[in-house]
Amino acid sequence: MAETCWYNSKRMRLDDGCNNNLNSASVKESERWSCSGDTSLVEPEILEDMGVSMLADGEASRESLQILKTQECTISPKNFESNRHSKNKSTMYETKETFKSTSFEPANVDRLDPFDNDDTVNFSAINNESGYSSRVENENFIEAKNFGKEDSNDASDKPGTDPFYLFRRKKKLSIIGEDKFNKLSDEMILMILKWLPKKCLVRSMLVCKRWCQIARDEALWSRLDLGSKVLNEGTLGHILPRGVQILRLAQAEIAHPAFLKTNGDTLWENYICKLQYLDLSMAVVSPNDLSDLLSKCKYLKKLSLEKCTLNKSSCEAISNNQDLEVLNLTMCERMNIDCIKDLMKLTRLISLNIAWCVLDSESMGYLCQTLPSSITRLNIAGCRKTLTDDNLKDLAQCCPHLVELDLSDCTMLTINTVHSLINLGELEHLSLSRCYSIPTSMHLRIALMPRLRYLDIFGLISDELLKTFQAKCDSVEINKFQYSAVARPTVGVRRTSIWGLRVRD
């Protein structure tokens, strides 16, 4: 009973002392909240529930006070309200920055360095009614300890300022539950991403860094179809480094510049891509951008530049591809003898289409005299006033292994051309459409060539005569192919492949 009365009396005196200290205006600034008593009469659990440290009488009071000063911060009653407002503001904005306040007077506040020991203390001290600060767990201030220790020394040198620190809460993980996909190996994820179209593959790069790295694997970008697309500036600079080998850009519009270059950047000057099959038929691209693109290609095997505008630098870049076998230059503009000289350095050409390029007589003569002997399929149609019988004679001597030859719309050819054509013993497909200077009787002689299978003579004979002509030449099909397919990447309605290779997954 006596112990209970003592406890109640102590509790009453403690509450009265707190209220008096807060309400009284005559309290000195040097006063501190304290409570003396014999702590042996109260169990430690009760002290912890009260949230205060009871001070013992006499020597016990002094020893408890020393321990209290080393562990907790004492705040004067005068600045208790300002400290409460500081606590409320600090909880509104959480950041890793250090905030400094001058509301605490140096004479009234016992400053402590929160990082002198491993235990972290709470500087606000407003959670307890007694005015004493309570201890908090170390993990709440683990970030503030490392971040604010450097600035604590600077703040302590300035008089009248007390630093306090705010910590950032750890972000909650966006993944709810177990991430089973993360347990898969990179190889398994790569096999899954192979089934995605290119548009979805690009979006998957935004998931995380790991997916971005896997989605850039060369196995996923070996073939790409951008036909009829509009490419923004620098788009090719992002595509080629992914290891594209088969690229279709037919009827695409490529904005200038095709490759973005920064000051001092030498990456694109020496970069060599892995392209082997490139289709730029009917593409809208400037000559300079085209030369930049071709200069980064050294391993091309098949190339189509139909209806593109060339210059000397473009032809020089093409000549650097020594493994080039198929070249389509149909209706290319601005071609001259300098371009022809560069193109004739390609000694492994098998198929060449240079029709309707409006070559002059000098360029045509040089072409027929220097064509590589490896060519088996050739299309030089549309040379109405430049290809002569002498040129064709030189051509037959340079390319004796021709299998397919298209001479359509070469109106300067005469009967003398027939003798040169008969010498081509391996010829299987010949086109003489609209060659009006060659007599019709010579067509029958040409049809009797030993290996000839197809003969196109559109616009030369009527339908009735054609039936009679077909009856006499059973082994040769007349007028089967209206358009030439020499070196062209796509024929007919095929738009998902170039030269028989798929461009879409």
C-alpha positions as semicolon CSV with decimal commas, in nm:
position;residue;x (nm);y (nm);z (nm)
1;M;0,000;0,000;0,000
2;A;0,285;0,235;0,088
3;E;0,461;0,161;-0,240
4;T;0,144;0,237;-0,433
5;C;0,100;0,573;-0,264
6;W;0,462;0,656;-0,328
7;Y;0,423;0,575;-0,695
8;N;0,108;0,788;-0,727
9;S;0,273;1,080;-0,547
10;K;0,576;1,061;-0,772
11;R;0,357;1,044;-1,082
12;M;0,155;1,345;-0,962
13;R;0,465;1,549;-0,893
14;L;0,608;1,460;-1,232
15;D;0,295;1,570;-1,419
16;D;0,268;1,888;-1,216
17;G;0,626;1,971;-1,280
18;C;0,584;1,927;-1,657
19;N;0,272;2,144;-1,665
20;N;0,429;2,412;-1,451
21;N;0,737;2,424;-1,667
22;L;0,531;2,463;-1,984
23;N;0,283;2,721;-1,854
24;S;0,505;2,933;-1,635
25;A;0,675;3,228;-1,803
26;S;0,913;3,290;-1,511
27;V;1,108;2,969;-1,556
28;K;1,471;3,031;-1,627
29;E;1,621;2,921;-1,956
30;S;1,882;2,715;-1,778
31;E;1,626;2,496;-1,605
32;R;1,585;2,134;-1,712
33;W;1,312;1,884;-1,649
34;S;1,420;1,631;-1,396
35;C;1,272;1,401;-1,141
36;S;1,460;1,268;-0,843
37;G;1,368;0,967;-0,639
38;D;1,469;0,624;-0,529
39;T;1,449;0,416;-0,844
40;S;1,489;0,097;-0,645
41;L;1,125;0,123;-0,537
42;V;1,001;0,113;-0,897
43;E;1,041;-0,181;-1,129
44;P;1,233;-0,119;-1,456
45;E;0,933;-0,225;-1,667
46;I;0,728;0,059;-1,518
47;L;1,002;0,307;-1,596
48;E;1,010;0,194;-1,957
49;D;0,631;0,221;-1,986
50;M;0,649;0,576;-1,850
51;G;0,905;0,669;-2,112
52;V;1,127;0,857;-1,866
53;S;1,435;0,782;-1,664
54;M;1,373;0,832;-1,289
55;L;1,668;0,982;-1,108
56;A;1,774;0,847;-0,770
57;D;1,848;1,058;-0,464
58;G;2,197;1,162;-0,377
59;E;2,479;0,973;-0,541
60;A;2,234;0,765;-0,748
61;S;2,093;1,084;-0,897
62;R;2,431;1,204;-1,011
63;E;2,527;0,868;-1,159
64;S;2,194;0,837;-1,340
65;L;2,227;1,191;-1,467
66;Q;2,570;1,122;-1,614
67;I;2,439;0,815;-1,793
68;L;2,137;1,010;-1,914
69;K;2,349;1,288;-2,061
70;T;2,559;1,044;-2,260
71;Q;2,258;0,873;-2,409
72;E;1,980;1,126;-2,444
73;C;1,938;1,488;-2,535
74;T;1,796;1,737;-2,280
75;I;1,579;2,012;-2,421
76;S;1,485;2,329;-2,237
77;P;1,117;2,395;-2,170
78;K;1,140;2,728;-2,344
79;N;1,220;2,580;-2,681
80;F;0,992;2,279;-2,645
81;E;0,724;2,433;-2,867
82;S;0,974;2,535;-3,134
83;N;1,111;2,185;-3,126
84;R;0,759;2,044;-3,170
85;H;0,706;2,259;-3,480
86;S;1,041;2,150;-3,616
87;K;0,937;1,787;-3,573
88;N;0,611;1,843;-3,757
89;K;0,785;2,007;-4,051
90;S;1,048;1,737;-4,071
91;T;0,788;1,464;-4,106
92;M;0,622;1,641;-4,398
93;Y;0,923;1,626;-4,630
94;E;1,158;1,331;-4,626
95;T;1,490;1,379;-4,806
96;K;1,853;1,287;-4,782
97;E;1,962;1,650;-4,763
98;T;2,085;1,809;-4,439
99;F;1,872;2,086;-4,287
100;K;2,009;2,335;-4,038
101;S;1,800;2,531;-3,790
102;T;1,888;2,835;-3,578
103;S;1,584;2,822;-3,353
104;F;1,777;2,655;-3,070
105;E;1,990;2,881;-2,858
106;P;2,337;2,752;-2,770
107;A;2,299;2,842;-2,403
108;N;1,981;2,642;-2,367
109;V;2,062;2,327;-2,568
110;D;2,312;2,055;-2,481
111;R;2,445;1,955;-2,820
112;L;2,536;1,598;-2,892
113;D;2,709;1,438;-3,187
114;P;2,477;1,162;-3,305
115;F;2,756;0,971;-3,468
116;D;3,003;0,948;-3,180
117;N;2,868;0,606;-3,091
118;D;2,681;0,335;-3,270
119;D;2,348;0,412;-3,100
120;T;2,132;0,657;-3,286
121;V;1,928;0,912;-3,093
122;N;1,617;1,105;-3,174
123;F;1,669;1,482;-3,175
124;S;1,306;1,586;-3,179
125;A;1,216;1,435;-2,839
126;I;0,847;1,518;-2,844
127;N;0,702;1,170;-2,819
128;N;0,721;1,164;-2,436
129;E;0,528;1,388;-2,204
130;S;0,818;1,424;-1,965
131;G;1,035;1,612;-2,216
132;Y;1,307;1,345;-2,229
133;S;1,398;1,205;-2,570
134;S;1,340;0,838;-2,645
135;R;1,582;0,610;-2,823
136;V;1,509;0,483;-3,177
137;E;1,636;0,187;-3,367
138;N;1,953;0,208;-3,571
139;E;1,794;0,108;-3,895
140;N;1,575;0,420;-3,904
141;F;1,882;0,643;-3,931
142;I;2,123;0,416;-4,117
143;E;2,110;0,638;-4,425
144;A;2,128;0,963;-4,227
145;K;2,433;0,839;-4,037
146;N;2,638;0,795;-4,353
147;F;2,502;1,098;-4,536
148;G;2,502;1,356;-4,260
149;K;2,830;1,277;-4,083
150;E;3,028;1,486;-4,329
151;D;2,808;1,792;-4,283
152;S;2,787;1,759;-3,904
153;N;3,139;1,888;-3,857
154;D;3,071;2,194;-4,073
155;A;2,751;2,271;-3,888
156;S;2,918;2,239;-3,546
157;D;3,171;2,509;-3,636
158;K;2,898;2,768;-3,685
159;P;2,766;2,915;-3,357
160;G;2,396;2,915;-3,293
161;T;2,307;2,636;-3,536
162;D;2,203;2,281;-3,466
163;P;2,184;2,028;-3,750
164;F;1,913;1,771;-3,769
165;Y;1,879;1,494;-4,027
166;L;1,594;1,344;-4,220
167;F;1,601;1,001;-4,375
168;R;1,435;0,861;-4,687
169;R;1,206;0,570;-4,652
170;K;1,287;0,263;-4,853
171;K;1,074;0,228;-5,163
172;K;0,837;-0,061;-5,172
173;L;0,902;-0,319;-5,439
174;S;0,665;-0,297;-5,734
175;I;0,670;-0,675;-5,774
176;I;0,408;-0,847;-5,565
177;G;0,478;-1,209;-5,501
178;E;0,758;-1,424;-5,634
179;D;0,936;-1,322;-5,954
180;K;0,967;-1,660;-6,122
181;F;1,076;-1,510;-6,453
182;N;1,391;-1,376;-6,291
183;K;1,497;-1,731;-6,209
184;L;1,534;-1,816;-6,578
185;S;1,877;-1,806;-6,740
186;D;1,967;-1,555;-7,011
187;E;1,962;-1,828;-7,273
188;M;1,605;-1,928;-7,188
189;I;1,486;-1,567;-7,193
190;L;1,658;-1,524;-7,529
191;M;1,467;-1,819;-7,672
192;I;1,141;-1,667;-7,549
193;L;1,217;-1,323;-7,696
194;K;1,281;-1,478;-8,037
195;W;0,906;-1,526;-8,076
196;L;0,832;-1,155;-8,034
197;P;0,798;-0,914;-8,325
198;K;1,048;-0,632;-8,345
199;K;0,805;-0,373;-8,209
200;C;0,741;-0,576;-7,894
201;L;1,110;-0,653;-7,868
202;V;1,192;-0,284;-7,849
203;R;0,932;-0,233;-7,576
204;S;1,074;-0,520;-7,373
205;M;1,400;-0,326;-7,343
206;L;1,224;-0,086;-7,107
207;V;1,146;-0,353;-6,847
208;C;1,484;-0,366;-6,675
209;K;1,857;-0,351;-6,746
210;R;1,883;-0,726;-6,778
211;W;1,607;-0,745;-7,037
212;C;1,757;-0,452;-7,224
213;Q;2,090;-0,633;-7,249
214;I;1,930;-0,959;-7,359
215;A;1,699;-0,790;-7,612
216;R;2,003;-0,637;-7,785
217;D;2,152;-0,976;-7,861
218;E;2,258;-1,016;-8,224
219;A;2,060;-1,338;-8,256
220;L;1,738;-1,135;-8,233
221;W;1,839;-0,873;-8,490
222;S;1,998;-1,077;-8,768
223;R;1,710;-0,993;-9,007
224;L;1,501;-0,674;-9,015
225;D;1,228;-0,541;-9,244
226;L;1,180;-0,162;-9,249
227;G;1,027;-0,138;-9,593
228;S;0,802;0,166;-9,654
229;K;0,894;0,306;-9,311
230;V;0,999;0,660;-9,221
231;L;1,328;0,659;-9,033
232;N;1,409;0,960;-8,818
233;E;1,750;1,118;-8,787
234;G;2,015;0,881;-8,662
235;T;1,792;0,574;-8,667
236;L;2,038;0,371;-8,872
237;G;2,301;0,448;-8,612
238;H;2,094;0,257;-8,355
239;I;2,004;-0,033;-8,586
240;L;2,335;-0,135;-8,743
241;P;2,529;-0,191;-8,416
242;R;2,280;-0,462;-8,318
243;G;2,435;-0,699;-8,571
244;V;2,180;-0,683;-8,853
245;Q;2,283;-0,899;-9,148
246;I;1,970;-0,892;-9,367
247;L;1,810;-0,548;-9,397
248;R;1,520;-0,442;-9,618
249;L;1,472;-0,068;-9,666
250;A;1,274;-0,075;-9,988
251;Q;1,063;0,241;-10,036
252;A;1,177;0,366;-9,698
253;E;1,232;0,735;-9,626
254;I;1,558;0,801;-9,443
255;A;1,586;1,144;-9,283
256;H;1,909;1,340;-9,300
257;P;2,147;1,280;-9,131
258;A;2,130;0,902;-9,124
259;F;2,405;0,889;-8,859
260;L;2,431;1,140;-8,577
261;K;2,785;1,252;-8,507
262;T;2,905;1,443;-8,202
263;N;3,216;1,654;-8,169
264;G;3,524;1,440;-8,133
265;D;3,330;1,118;-8,192
266;T;3,531;0,883;-8,413
267;L;3,307;0,580;-8,362
268;W;3,122;0,601;-8,693
269;E;3,431;0,691;-8,893
270;N;3,588;0,350;-8,837
271;Y;3,279;0,143;-8,769
272;I;3,214;-0,157;-8,996
273;C;2,870;-0,318;-8,980
274;K;2,782;-0,683;-9,045
275;L;2,537;-0,626;-9,328
276;Q;2,547;-0,889;-9,602
277;Y;2,214;-0,836;-9,780
278;L;2,086;-0,481;-9,825
279;D;1,780;-0,372;-10,022
280;L;1,741;0,003;-10,081
281;S;1,514;-0,019;-10,384
282;M;1,309;0,297;-10,433
283;A;1,435;0,436;-10,102
284;V;1,433;0,811;-10,044
285;V;1,785;0,886;-9,928
286;S;2,033;1,161;-10,008
287;P;2,356;1,073;-10,194
288;N;2,570;1,174;-9,897
289;D;2,375;0,958;-9,653
290;L;2,388;0,672;-9,900
291;S;2,765;0,700;-9,928
292;D;2,793;0,712;-9,547
293;L;2,588;0,395;-9,517
294;L;2,780;0,210;-9,788
295;S;3,114;0,316;-9,641
296;K;3,030;0,116;-9,328
297;C;2,962;-0,199;-9,531
298;K;3,255;-0,423;-9,617
299;Y;3,090;-0,765;-9,623
300;L;2,802;-0,714;-9,864
301;K;2,712;-1,008;-10,085
302;K;2,393;-0,877;-10,245
303;L;2,298;-0,512;-10,289
304;S;2,004;-0,335;-10,454
305;L;2,007;0,043;-10,513
306;E;1,724;0,065;-10,766
307;K;1,618;0,423;-10,842
308;C;1,876;0,574;-10,605
309;T;2,103;0,869;-10,678
310;L;2,471;0,773;-10,679
311;N;2,794;0,969;-10,671
312;K;3,160;0,877;-10,696
313;S;3,200;0,819;-10,321
314;S;2,907;0,576;-10,325
315;C;3,060;0,373;-10,606
316;E;3,397;0,371;-10,428
317;A;3,227;0,235;-10,116
318;I;3,057;-0,034;-10,323
319;S;3,388;-0,140;-10,477
320;N;3,529;-0,210;-10,129
321;N;3,292;-0,508;-10,095
322;Q;3,507;-0,765;-10,270
323;D;3,262;-1,045;-10,189
324;L;2,975;-0,874;-10,369
325;E;2,801;-1,117;-10,606
326;V;2,469;-0,950;-10,692
327;L;2,430;-0,580;-10,774
328;N;2,108;-0,408;-10,884
329;L;2,152;-0,053;-11,017
330;T;1,834;-0,026;-11,222
331;M;1,740;0,336;-11,307
332;C;2,016;0,481;-11,090
333;E;2,093;0,845;-11,163
334;R;2,414;1,046;-11,209
335;M;2,624;0,751;-11,314
336;N;2,930;0,833;-11,528
337;I;3,250;0,669;-11,640
338;D;3,418;0,725;-11,304
339;C;3,142;0,528;-11,135
340;I;3,175;0,249;-11,392
341;K;3,550;0,226;-11,331
342;D;3,494;0,179;-10,959
343;L;3,224;-0,081;-11,012
344;M;3,437;-0,286;-11,247
345;K;3,676;-0,357;-10,957
346;L;3,423;-0,612;-10,833
347;T;3,580;-0,926;-10,971
348;R;3,331;-1,172;-10,815
349;L;3,012;-1,033;-10,963
350;I;2,772;-1,298;-11,082
351;S;2,456;-1,095;-11,147
352;L;2,447;-0,730;-11,262
353;N;2,149;-0,512;-11,350
354;I;2,245;-0,175;-11,492
355;A;1,935;-0,114;-11,705
356;W;1,795;0,232;-11,778
357;C;2,087;0,417;-11,620
358;V;2,122;0,654;-11,920
359;L;2,491;0,582;-11,969
360;D;2,678;0,773;-12,237
361;S;2,868;0,607;-12,520
362;E;3,203;0,630;-12,342
363;S;3,071;0,467;-12,026
364;M;2,894;0,194;-12,221
365;G;3,206;0,114;-12,423
366;Y;3,420;0,090;-12,109
367;L;3,156;-0,130;-11,941
368;C;3,142;-0,384;-12,226
369;Q;3,520;-0,408;-12,242
370;T;3,589;-0,451;-11,869
371;L;3,303;-0,664;-11,740
372;P;3,435;-0,947;-11,519
373;S;3,420;-1,291;-11,673
374;S;3,240;-1,428;-11,366
375;I;2,911;-1,261;-11,466
376;T;2,641;-1,507;-11,570
377;R;2,333;-1,281;-11,560
378;L;2,334;-0,934;-11,711
379;N;2,068;-0,671;-11,780
380;I;2,168;-0,364;-11,983
381;A;1,823;-0,282;-12,121
382;G;1,723;0,073;-12,206
383;C;2,045;0,176;-12,382
384;R;1,862;0,305;-12,686
385;K;2,135;0,514;-12,845
386;T;2,453;0,397;-12,676
387;L;2,474;0,017;-12,712
388;T;2,600;-0,084;-13,056
389;D;2,691;-0,406;-13,232
390;D;3,060;-0,354;-13,155
391;N;2,986;-0,308;-12,787
392;L;2,790;-0,633;-12,781
393;K;3,075;-0,813;-12,954
394;D;3,316;-0,698;-12,681
395;L;3,063;-0,800;-12,419
396;A;3,034;-1,154;-12,561
397;Q;3,412;-1,193;-12,547
398;C;3,439;-1,069;-12,184
399;C;3,147;-1,278;-12,055
400;P;3,140;-1,607;-12,246
401;H;2,948;-1,786;-11,967
402;L;2,635;-1,574;-11,978
403;V;2,318;-1,765;-11,889
404;E;2,070;-1,477;-11,897
405;L;2,095;-1,158;-12,101
406;D;1,843;-0,876;-12,133
407;L;1,888;-0,635;-12,429
408;S;1,536;-0,490;-12,435
409;D;1,487;-0,146;-12,591
410;C;1,839;-0,136;-12,737
411;T;1,727;0,000;-13,072
412;M;2,078;0,041;-13,216
413;L;2,134;-0,336;-13,242
414;T;2,115;-0,487;-13,590
415;I;2,148;-0,824;-13,761
416;N;2,520;-0,830;-13,682
417;T;2,430;-0,875;-13,319
418;V;2,279;-1,215;-13,392
419;H;2,619;-1,361;-13,480
420;S;2,761;-1,247;-13,147
421;L;2,466;-1,395;-12,959
422;I;2,500;-1,734;-13,125
423;N;2,854;-1,759;-12,988
424;L;2,712;-1,761;-12,633
425;G;2,673;-2,136;-12,607
426;E;2,549;-2,139;-12,244
427;L;2,272;-1,880;-12,292
428;E;1,932;-1,996;-12,158
429;H;1,725;-1,678;-12,136
430;L;1,741;-1,396;-12,389
431;S;1,526;-1,084;-12,411
432;L;1,517;-0,877;-12,733
433;S;1,189;-0,693;-12,673
434;R;1,142;-0,381;-12,884
435;C;1,474;-0,426;-13,064
436;Y;1,320;-0,315;-13,392
437;S;1,640;-0,321;-13,598
438;I;1,675;-0,700;-13,573
439;P;1,478;-0,878;-13,851
440;T;1,200;-1,114;-13,746
441;S;1,354;-1,399;-13,945
442;M;1,660;-1,387;-13,718
443;H;1,442;-1,464;-13,416
444;L;1,381;-1,816;-13,546
445;R;1,754;-1,871;-13,584
446;I;1,814;-1,752;-13,230
447;A;1,538;-1,984;-13,102
448;L;1,730;-2,282;-13,238
449;M;2,025;-2,224;-13,006
450;P;2,107;-2,550;-12,821
451;R;2,053;-2,439;-12,459
452;L;1,803;-2,159;-12,503
453;R;1,484;-2,205;-12,297
454;Y;1,317;-1,863;-12,291
455;L;1,299;-1,596;-12,561
456;D;1,119;-1,265;-12,502
457;I;1,033;-1,059;-12,811
458;F;0,750;-0,837;-12,685
459;G;0,632;-0,575;-12,936
460;L;0,788;-0,734;-13,242
461;I;0,534;-0,984;-13,380
462;S;0,155;-1,011;-13,378
463;D;-0,044;-1,267;-13,183
464;E;-0,122;-1,481;-13,489
465;L;0,242;-1,492;-13,594
466;L;0,338;-1,567;-13,237
467;K;0,130;-1,885;-13,239
468;T;0,299;-2,001;-13,560
469;F;0,639;-1,914;-13,416
470;Q;0,564;-2,107;-13,098
471;A;0,461;-2,414;-13,297
472;K;0,795;-2,422;-13,476
473;C;0,994;-2,388;-13,155
474;D;0,858;-2,647;-12,916
475;S;1,158;-2,646;-12,682
476;V;1,159;-2,267;-12,632
477;E;0,892;-2,067;-12,448
478;I;0,815;-1,736;-12,614
479;N;0,726;-1,418;-12,421
480;K;0,695;-1,579;-12,080
481;F;0,863;-1,307;-11,871
482;Q;0,754;-0,950;-11,933
483;Y;0,987;-0,804;-11,671
484;S;1,343;-0,898;-11,595
485;A;1,435;-1,042;-11,255
486;V;1,812;-1,009;-11,291
487;A;1,967;-0,910;-10,955
488;R;1,635;-0,786;-10,819
489;P;1,564;-0,870;-10,454
490;T;1,188;-0,923;-10,489
491;V;0,988;-1,060;-10,779
492;G;0,611;-1,047;-10,810
493;V;0,411;-1,019;-10,488
494;R;0,683;-1,146;-10,258
495;R;0,747;-0,877;-10,000
496;T;0,861;-1,072;-9,695
497;S;1,192;-1,190;-9,840
498;I;1,484;-1,054;-10,042
499;W;1,680;-1,283;-10,272
500;G;1,495;-1,577;-10,118
501;L;1,591;-1,485;-9,758
502;R;1,328;-1,405;-9,497
503;V;1,334;-1,056;-9,347
504;R;1,049;-1,107;-9,098
505;D;1,044;-1,345;-8,802
